[in-house]
């Protein structure tokens, strides 16, 4: 579920050079064309989809380097909201 | 050069001597003929200042970014083109110091220090429209080797450089934003000039356009992605050192305004010249610029010293460095304009000792080299998500 949302956001806003659906969760998103400009749009769309705000210290290149990395941060933040 | 003892004095003292005795006296000729400031760069080489930023264990001066920023500002007071060449060289050195952690690149840095090599940069590309974070050319590899051909609309002092750090896509299959930085050594690189550099200011940087072709050992393709090199090192170092150039040239304008006011004061002791009030206002604006540049250099120096990539990758830091560039490039024009108002026709005349023509033309370049519109657009985008101040 979370993965599907992340992939949908990447497909719409990531401007990647590859098919997001077929992308390995650990693939380096920057190597398939994620720019810093596009990553801001990805962040905004993720915040809207999951209804949270990324804390400042997570607004780094590393947070968005792969689907798995995004997933880990999203899981952490949604869990924090439930707690 | 023999008249200047460049070995015993401190880095800052050496920079002052070079600025006053070599760069300053040649600045008008450099500007008039749009020629490379050969004698100033040679003095910097002889004085060991090209190697300032290289760690001591690699044969360099072991200076930090603050000290280098001071040197740039001192040089800018004498000749903004010299200061810009020195700044751009140090930006390349900074990238190698912080990201060239392989034995081959460390050995190259040692060579840069020992031989006083001058490094240049080829980040823009024909057809890309000024966006240095994307490339169309790509590194082509064969076992152990690389080949690169790049159409560069400008390579500042490319014809005088011993090495050029060029951006390119990581592989021919990579997207435009997946870039690496390639060290193109002169002996392995061919430059064919494609365009001239005939601009209003910074004429001595000789930033002609070239087709660059390089074939070398693939160990000269830097290991870190250019995205990391850019955000952690090239961007903050560029903005701090460019702003230091502008601070230096702003200081030169204040020198002239002060000279004008004090000459007027000497003619009529007891009555304050009308322009003195404008000088007070000018000095206040100059202080804004000086404090802005120095606080940014200190902020980066602290992160540099502990190699704190968390700090320099934080969004607030990037926004601050971008804002520094925009503010400093506007303040320098304001300062030179105010100096012109004070000096009047003496400042407006070419050939007068108080002439501000060159400084004014140089100052207008600041907002254009990496256009402020582009930088403000980046910050506008980051501010959509940045939280803290």
Contacts between the chains, C-beta under 8 A, distances in Angstrom:
chain1	res1	chain2	res2	distance
A	16	B	175	7.8
A	17	B	175	4.3
A	30	B	177	7.1
A	30	B	178	6.2
A	30	B	225	6.8
A	30	B	227	6.0
A	31	B	170	7.2
A	31	B	174	6.8
A	31	B	175	7.7
A	31	B	178	5.0
A	32	B	175	6.4
A	32	B	178	7.7
A	33	B	175	3.3
A	33	B	176	7.4
A	33	B	177	5.8
A	33	B	178	6.8
A	34	B	177	7.2
A	35	B	133	6.8
A	35	B	134	7.5
A	35	B	177	4.5
A	36	B	133	7.0
A	36	B	227	7.5
A	36	B	231	7.9
A	37	B	378	8.0
A	37	B	381	6.0
A	40	B	381	5.1
A	40	B	382	6.8
A	40	B	384	6.1
A	40	B	385	5.9
A	43	B	385	5.3
A	44	B	384	6.3
A	44	B	385	6.4
A	47	B	385	7.8
A	53	B	387	7.3
A	54	B	385	7.0
A	55	B	387	7.4
A	56	B	314	7.3
A	56	B	315	6.8
A	56	B	316	7.2
A	56	B	386	7.2
A	56	B	387	4.8
A	56	B	388	5.0
A	57	B	314	7.5
A	59	B	314	7.8
A	59	B	315	4.9
A	59	B	385	6.1
A	59	B	386	7.1
A	59	B	387	8.0
A	60	B	310	8.0
A	60	B	313	5.3
A	60	B	314	7.3
A	60	B	315	7.9
A	61	B	227	6.8
A	61	B	228	7.5
A	61	B	231	7.0
A	61	B	313	6.4
